Amino acid sequence: MMHLAQRYFWRALFAVLMAAGLYAAFLRFWGGLGAATNLSDRFPWGIWIGFDVLCGVGLAAGGFTLAATVHIFNIKSYHAVVRPAILTAFLGYLLVVVALMFDLGHPYRIWHPLIMWNPRSVMFEVGWCVTLYTTVLFLEFLPVVLQKFKMHTALKVMEVASLPVIIAGVILSTLHQSSLGSLFLIMPNRLHPLWWTPLLPVLFFISAVATGLAMTIFESWHSSKAFGRQLEYGLICRMTRVLAVITAIYLTMRFMDLSHRGALATLNQPGPERWLFGLEIVLMAVPMLMFFREKTRQHPLAVYLGVVMFLLGFVTNRMNVSVTGLERAAGVSYFPKWSEIAVTLAIIAAGFAVFRLAAHYLPVFEEEHEDHGSAPATRIPTLQGAAAQGD
């Protein structure tokens, strides 16, 4: 009975979010950006760029991270989570494109960079890389569809071409994950010193790798609940250790850079920047310290909460770079209009719904029935079993 009530609750919430998103979309495309947003000429980028694009691309980084780990570095123990990670990445990039359609003043011109080249523009490079990598993700996920419909000849062709496709995807993703940080290098006098740094491209890339691992753990946890699957908890424990190391590297670079540039002194200045900076650091540092402890890694609920905290820290950082760090120089205080939030929530809800449908009708998790050298005794049958072992 409780399970049925939860199902109806989530369906009702999904319907409300989609209805609000559709109405907000009508306002956007009928009345323009002015009618649907709190953006202005002085502050033209808001939540649709800060969250839907900068965060969306980073949250979809699990595709290239896991694909490189398994197929290039040949670490086969991560094979079971590759397909879900690629599906998450593919949907993430498609939804980024959808979000861009809302943010662009002339969305019907989104194809212009493909034929109107401007190689001096970082946006041009990002646009091309995102377009090509979305195509690569489609090709990486295509074998799942071919397997479902038993198209064995086409499946063999895709298997032969898979390694060059994966290598191309890793290169493209590396380029545009870092280039998103490069977008802000041209505004050293506008972006707050707590976030502007010549290391932005490197920091964006490192944080994207860490976020890719965190999103894979997040997706595995919820998939085990939604589909009654085995939770690859031994694999998740190894991923949390790697996540802790990458986060430590990222935070060390951040503070060394801040100290070298003398930007830490700005923490003494009044304003929301110092508090939001502190929030993002805490949200990343606490999970890092948690994951370095063996006792924490053995407790599934603690791992899940730590991963959620890290993801919130990542989102806070990207929103600080794209919104908080620019408000003072622009002389405005931006807060998104309800319609901006509605569109964003509807896009997220649509992503969850499409993932669920794809996982239900396609063999996204079929690897769990195959033997990849993992001993069955190390795998925990369900999420509840994992929680029980953690206790």
C-alpha positions as CSV (number, residue, x, y, z in Angstrom):
1,M,0.0,0.0,0.0
2,M,2.8,2.4,0.9
3,H,4.6,1.5,-2.3
4,L,1.4,2.3,-4.3
5,A,1.0,5.6,-2.6
6,Q,4.6,6.6,-3.3
7,R,4.1,5.7,-7.0
8,Y,1.0,7.9,-7.3
9,F,2.8,10.7,-5.5
10,W,5.8,10.7,-7.9
11,R,3.4,10.5,-10.9
12,A,1.4,13.4,-9.6
13,L,4.6,15.4,-9.0
14,F,5.8,14.6,-12.4
15,A,2.5,15.8,-14.0
16,V,2.6,19.1,-12.0
17,L,6.3,19.8,-13.0
18,M,5.6,19.0,-16.7
19,A,2.4,21.2,-16.7
20,A,4.3,24.1,-15.1
21,G,7.2,23.6,-17.5
22,L,4.9,23.6,-20.6
23,Y,3.2,26.8,-19.4
24,A,6.6,28.4,-18.8
25,A,7.7,27.3,-22.2
26,F,4.6,29.0,-23.7
27,L,5.5,32.2,-21.9
28,R,9.1,32.0,-23.2
29,F,8.4,31.4,-26.8
30,W,5.3,33.6,-27.0
31,G,6.4,36.5,-25.0
32,G,10.2,36.2,-25.3
33,L,13.0,36.2,-22.7
34,G,11.7,39.3,-21.0
35,A,8.3,37.8,-20.2
36,A,9.7,34.5,-18.9
37,T,12.9,35.5,-17.1
38,N,14.6,38.0,-14.8
39,L,17.5,38.4,-17.3
40,S,18.5,41.7,-18.7
41,D,21.2,43.3,-20.9
42,R,23.3,43.8,-17.8
43,F,22.9,40.2,-16.7
44,P,22.1,38.0,-19.7
45,W,23.0,34.6,-18.3
46,G,21.0,33.0,-15.5
47,I,19.9,29.6,-14.4
48,W,19.4,28.2,-17.9
49,I,23.1,28.7,-18.6
50,G,24.5,28.3,-15.1
51,F,22.5,25.2,-14.1
52,D,21.1,23.7,-17.3
53,V,24.2,24.0,-19.3
54,L,27.3,24.3,-17.1
55,C,26.0,21.9,-14.5
56,G,24.2,19.7,-17.0
57,V,27.3,19.0,-19.0
58,G,29.3,18.3,-15.8
59,L,26.7,16.0,-14.4
60,A,26.7,14.0,-17.6
61,A,30.5,13.4,-17.4
62,G,30.0,9.9,-16.2
63,G,29.8,8.7,-19.8
64,F,33.4,9.7,-20.8
65,T,34.8,8.9,-17.4
66,L,33.5,5.3,-17.3
67,A,34.0,4.7,-21.0
68,A,37.6,5.7,-20.7
69,T,38.1,3.6,-17.5
70,V,36.7,0.4,-19.0
71,H,37.5,0.5,-22.7
72,I,40.7,2.6,-22.8
73,F,42.4,1.8,-19.5
74,N,40.9,-1.7,-19.6
75,I,39.7,-1.8,-16.0
76,K,36.9,-4.3,-16.6
77,S,35.6,-4.4,-13.0
78,Y,33.6,-1.2,-13.9
79,H,32.0,-2.8,-16.9
80,A,28.6,-3.2,-15.1
81,V,28.0,0.5,-14.8
82,V,29.1,1.7,-18.2
83,R,25.8,1.4,-20.1
84,P,23.8,3.3,-17.4
85,A,26.5,6.0,-17.3
86,I,26.4,6.4,-21.1
87,L,22.6,6.5,-21.1
88,T,22.8,9.2,-18.3
89,A,25.3,11.2,-20.4
90,F,23.4,10.9,-23.6
91,L,20.2,12.1,-22.0
92,G,22.1,14.8,-20.2
93,Y,23.5,16.2,-23.4
94,L,20.2,16.1,-25.2
95,L,18.6,18.0,-22.3
96,V,21.4,20.6,-22.4
97,V,20.5,21.2,-26.1
98,V,16.8,21.6,-25.0
99,A,17.9,24.1,-22.4
100,L,19.9,26.0,-24.9
101,M,16.8,26.3,-27.1
102,F,15.1,28.2,-24.2
103,D,18.1,30.5,-23.5
104,L,19.0,31.5,-27.0
105,G,17.3,34.7,-28.3
106,H,16.8,33.0,-31.7
107,P,16.7,29.3,-30.9
108,Y,16.0,28.4,-34.5
109,R,19.6,29.6,-35.3
110,I,21.2,27.0,-33.0
111,W,22.6,25.2,-36.1
112,H,24.5,28.3,-37.3
113,P,27.9,27.5,-35.6
114,L,28.0,24.3,-37.6
115,I,28.3,26.2,-40.9
116,M,29.3,29.8,-39.8
117,W,32.7,29.1,-38.4
118,N,34.5,31.3,-35.9
119,P,37.5,29.3,-34.7
120,R,38.7,32.2,-32.4
121,S,35.6,31.7,-30.3
122,V,35.5,29.3,-27.3
123,M,31.7,29.1,-27.7
124,F,32.3,27.8,-31.3
125,E,34.6,25.1,-30.0
126,V,32.1,24.2,-27.2
127,G,29.2,24.1,-29.7
128,W,31.0,21.8,-32.1
129,C,32.3,19.5,-29.4
130,V,28.9,19.2,-27.7
131,T,27.3,18.4,-31.1
132,L,29.9,15.8,-32.0
133,Y,30.0,14.3,-28.5
134,T,26.2,13.9,-28.4
135,T,26.5,12.1,-31.7
136,V,29.3,9.9,-30.2
137,L,27.1,9.1,-27.2
138,F,24.3,8.1,-29.6
139,L,26.7,5.7,-31.3
140,E,27.9,4.4,-27.9
141,F,24.4,3.7,-26.8
142,L,23.2,2.3,-30.1
143,P,24.4,-1.3,-29.4
144,V,21.8,-1.4,-26.6
145,V,19.0,-0.8,-29.1
146,L,20.5,-3.2,-31.6
147,Q,20.7,-5.9,-28.9
148,K,17.1,-5.3,-28.0
149,F,15.9,-5.8,-31.5
150,K,18.4,-8.7,-32.2
151,M,20.1,-6.9,-35.1
152,H,23.2,-9.0,-34.8
153,T,25.0,-8.0,-38.0
154,A,24.7,-4.3,-37.2
155,L,25.7,-5.1,-33.6
156,K,28.9,-6.7,-34.8
157,V,29.7,-3.7,-37.0
158,M,29.2,-1.4,-34.0
159,E,31.5,-3.6,-31.8
160,V,34.3,-3.3,-34.4
161,A,33.9,0.5,-34.5
162,S,33.4,0.9,-30.8
163,L,37.0,1.7,-29.7
164,P,37.6,4.5,-32.2
165,V,34.2,6.0,-31.3
166,I,35.0,5.8,-27.5
167,I,38.4,7.4,-28.0
168,A,36.8,10.2,-30.0
169,G,34.2,10.7,-27.3
170,V,36.8,11.0,-24.6
171,I,38.8,13.5,-26.6
172,L,35.7,15.6,-27.4
173,S,34.5,15.5,-23.8
174,T,37.9,16.5,-22.4
175,L,38.0,19.5,-24.8
176,H,34.6,20.9,-24.0
177,Q,34.5,20.1,-20.3
178,S,37.6,22.3,-19.9
179,S,36.5,24.9,-22.5
180,L,33.4,25.6,-20.4
181,G,35.9,27.1,-17.9
182,S,37.7,28.9,-20.7
183,L,34.5,30.9,-21.3
184,F,35.2,32.9,-18.2
185,L,38.9,33.6,-18.8
186,I,38.1,36.7,-20.8
187,M,36.4,38.4,-17.8
188,P,39.1,38.7,-15.1
189,N,37.7,42.1,-14.0
190,R,34.1,40.9,-13.9
191,L,34.2,37.5,-12.3
192,H,34.9,37.6,-8.5
193,P,38.5,36.7,-7.5
194,L,37.3,33.7,-5.5
195,W,36.3,32.1,-8.8
196,W,38.3,33.7,-11.6
197,T,41.6,32.0,-12.2
198,P,43.7,31.0,-15.2
199,L,43.3,27.5,-13.9
200,L,39.5,27.5,-14.6
201,P,39.7,25.1,-17.6
202,V,41.7,22.6,-15.5
203,L,39.5,22.9,-12.5
204,F,36.4,22.5,-14.6
205,F,37.8,19.3,-16.1
206,I,38.9,17.8,-12.8
207,S,35.5,18.6,-11.1
208,A,33.7,17.0,-14.1
209,V,35.7,13.8,-13.7
210,A,34.8,13.6,-10.0
211,T,31.2,14.5,-10.7
212,G,31.0,11.7,-13.4
213,L,31.9,9.2,-10.7
214,A,29.5,10.7,-8.2
215,M,26.6,10.7,-10.7
216,T,27.3,7.0,-11.5
217,I,27.1,6.1,-7.8
218,F,23.9,8.2,-7.5
219,E,22.3,6.5,-10.5
220,S,23.3,3.0,-9.3
221,W,21.7,3.7,-5.9
222,H,18.4,4.8,-7.4
223,S,18.3,2.2,-10.2
224,S,18.7,-0.5,-7.5
225,K,15.6,0.8,-5.8
226,A,13.5,1.5,-8.9
227,F,14.2,-1.8,-10.6
228,G,15.0,-4.1,-7.7
229,R,18.5,-4.7,-9.1
230,Q,21.6,-5.8,-7.4
231,L,23.6,-2.9,-5.9
232,E,27.3,-3.2,-7.1
233,Y,28.4,-2.1,-3.6
234,G,32.0,-3.4,-3.9
235,L,32.3,-1.4,-7.1
236,I,30.8,1.7,-5.4
237,C,33.2,1.5,-2.5
238,R,36.1,1.6,-5.0
239,M,34.6,4.5,-6.8
240,T,34.2,6.5,-3.6
241,R,37.9,6.1,-2.9
242,V,38.8,7.4,-6.3
243,L,36.2,10.2,-5.8
244,A,37.9,11.2,-2.5
245,V,41.3,11.4,-4.2
246,I,40.2,13.5,-7.1
247,T,38.3,15.8,-4.8
248,A,41.4,16.2,-2.7
249,I,43.4,17.1,-5.8
250,Y,40.8,19.6,-6.9
251,L,40.5,21.3,-3.5
252,T,44.3,21.5,-3.1
253,M,44.6,23.2,-6.4
254,R,41.8,25.6,-5.6
255,F,43.4,26.8,-2.3
256,M,47.0,26.9,-3.7
257,D,45.7,29.0,-6.5
258,L,43.7,31.3,-4.2
259,S,46.7,31.7,-1.9
260,H,49.1,32.4,-4.9
261,R,46.8,35.1,-6.3
262,G,46.0,36.6,-2.8
263,A,42.3,36.0,-3.4
264,L,41.8,34.6,0.1
265,A,41.9,38.1,1.4
266,T,38.5,38.8,-0.3
267,L,36.9,36.5,2.3
268,N,37.1,39.4,4.7
269,Q,34.9,41.6,2.4
270,P,31.2,41.7,3.2
271,G,28.7,40.2,0.8
272,P,27.2,36.8,-0.1
273,E,30.2,35.7,-2.1
274,R,32.2,34.5,0.9
275,W,29.3,32.6,2.4
276,L,28.5,30.9,-0.9
277,F,32.2,30.1,-1.5
278,G,32.3,28.5,2.0
279,L,29.2,26.5,1.2
280,E,30.6,25.0,-1.9
281,I,33.9,24.1,-0.2
282,V,32.1,22.5,2.8
283,L,29.8,20.5,0.5
284,M,32.8,19.1,-1.3
285,A,35.3,18.7,1.6
286,V,32.9,16.9,4.0
287,P,32.2,14.0,1.5
288,M,35.9,13.8,0.7
289,L,36.8,13.3,4.4
290,M,33.9,10.8,4.7
291,F,35.1,8.7,1.8
292,F,38.7,8.6,3.0
293,R,37.3,6.6,6.0
294,E,36.9,2.9,5.5
295,K,34.1,2.8,8.1
296,T,32.1,5.3,6.1
297,R,32.6,3.5,2.8
298,Q,31.1,0.4,4.4
299,H,27.9,2.1,5.2
300,P,25.7,2.5,2.1
301,L,23.5,5.3,3.4
302,A,26.5,7.3,4.4
303,V,28.0,6.8,0.9
304,Y,24.7,7.9,-0.7
305,L,24.4,11.1,1.5
306,G,28.0,11.9,0.9
307,V,27.6,11.6,-2.9
308,V,24.4,13.8,-2.8
309,M,26.4,16.4,-0.8
310,F,29.2,16.4,-3.3
311,L,26.8,16.8,-6.2
312,L,25.3,19.8,-4.4
313,G,28.8,21.2,-3.9
314,F,29.5,20.8,-7.6
315,V,26.2,22.6,-8.6
316,T,27.0,25.4,-6.1
317,N,30.4,25.9,-7.6
318,R,29.1,26.1,-11.2
319,M,26.3,28.5,-10.1
320,N,28.8,30.6,-8.2
321,V,31.0,30.9,-11.3
322,S,28.1,31.7,-13.6
323,V,25.9,33.8,-11.4
324,T,27.2,34.8,-7.9
325,G,30.7,35.7,-9.1
326,L,29.3,38.1,-11.8
327,E,26.5,39.9,-9.9
328,R,28.7,42.5,-8.1
329,A,30.5,43.6,-11.3
330,A,27.1,43.8,-13.1
331,G,25.6,45.8,-10.3
332,V,22.5,43.6,-10.1
333,S,21.1,40.9,-7.8
334,Y,19.7,38.1,-9.9
335,F,17.2,35.6,-8.8
336,P,15.4,33.4,-11.4
337,K,11.8,33.9,-12.2
338,W,9.4,31.1,-11.4
339,S,9.1,30.2,-15.1
340,E,12.9,29.8,-15.3
341,I,12.8,27.4,-12.4
342,A,9.8,25.6,-13.8
343,V,11.5,25.0,-17.1
344,T,14.6,23.6,-15.4
345,L,12.6,21.3,-13.1
346,A,10.6,20.1,-16.1
347,I,13.8,19.3,-18.0
348,I,15.1,17.3,-15.0
349,A,11.9,15.5,-14.5
350,A,11.8,14.6,-18.2
351,G,15.3,13.2,-18.0
352,F,14.4,10.9,-15.1
353,A,11.3,9.7,-16.9
354,V,13.1,8.9,-20.1
355,F,15.8,7.1,-18.2
356,R,13.2,5.0,-16.5
357,L,11.5,4.1,-19.8
358,A,14.8,3.3,-21.5
359,A,16.0,1.1,-18.5
360,H,12.6,-0.6,-18.5
361,Y,12.4,-1.5,-22.2
362,L,16.1,-1.8,-23.2
363,P,18.9,-4.0,-21.8
364,V,20.6,-1.1,-20.1
365,F,21.5,-3.3,-17.1
366,E,22.0,-6.6,-18.9
367,E,25.7,-6.8,-17.9
368,E,24.7,-7.8,-14.4
369,H,23.6,-11.2,-15.7
370,E,27.0,-11.8,-17.3
371,D,30.2,-12.9,-15.7
372,H,32.9,-10.3,-15.9
373,G,35.1,-11.9,-13.3
374,S,33.3,-10.7,-10.2
375,A,32.7,-13.2,-7.5
376,P,28.9,-13.4,-6.8
377,A,29.6,-13.4,-3.1
378,T,30.8,-9.8,-3.2
379,R,27.5,-8.6,-4.7
380,I,24.6,-7.6,-2.6
381,P,21.2,-8.6,-3.9
382,T,19.3,-5.5,-3.2
383,L,19.6,-2.0,-1.8
384,Q,18.0,-3.2,1.4
385,G,20.6,-5.9,1.6
386,A,23.3,-3.4,1.2
387,A,21.9,-1.2,3.9
388,A,21.6,-4.2,6.2
389,Q,25.3,-5.2,5.6
390,G,26.4,-1.5,6.2
391,D,24.7,-1.6,9.6
